[in-house]
Amino acid sequence: MAKVKKTLNPALTLSGVIINSFESIPVITRQIGEEIREGFGSKVFSTVLSKSIKLEESIASKTGVIFHKRLDKSRAKQEVCALGVELLARLDGVKCEEAPHDQR
């Protein structure tokens, strides 16, 4: 990120870090999650996106997991929605630079 800030965008900031494709059973993934939390501190979102075939299918089909009716009660959809709420809470009060409405 430092190289990008220096060469392309000095105003670049990090809104947060998402732990995704997380599986709680292997010890190594729990350890990696802890290392991420230690390294990034409060930048890490509380919501963790679990490894999910439904989420992968949604990405592959280029449709949002929140729009699939058959996923209404899925853990993937609940996690994505919770992450969205967290992100919006972090961005509350942040103003975007002026841009044409179709680019927001």
Summary of the structure (lengths in Angstrom):
residues: 104
radius of gyration: 16.3
end to end distance: 22.8
largest distance: 47.1
contacts: 213
relative contact order: 0.13
helix: 55%
strand: 4%
